[in-house]
């Protein structure tokens, strides 16, 4: 278990090094944290769900063979992977619906030019 922690730390060290930001205000800190979550954490979670699903397929079809207990564990891993994908895509869709409903997109709105007064 300790070895797994060292391996995870070795793989995540570059991500933490690239996550350093020059936080001069709370807004830049928040933007940096959101960018870290969007560029590192979310793809990592999607990758883990995909790996869990593929591992379940491997256990069910290849390692399971004639062993019903392994087939059941493979089924449950595939189910957990699919549930993980479903939850993540659902949350992603909900966030997009909320940002579209409340007009919270990143684009700055364009305002019409002020009318010119002729004197």
Long-range contacts (C-beta under 8 A, 24 or more apart in sequence): 15-40, 42-88, 45-84, 45-88, 46-85, 46-88, 48-84, 49-81, 49-84, 49-85, 49-88, 50-81, 50-85, 52-77, 52-80, 52-81, 52-84, 53-77, 53-78, 53-81, 53-82, 53-85, 54-81, 56-80, 56-81
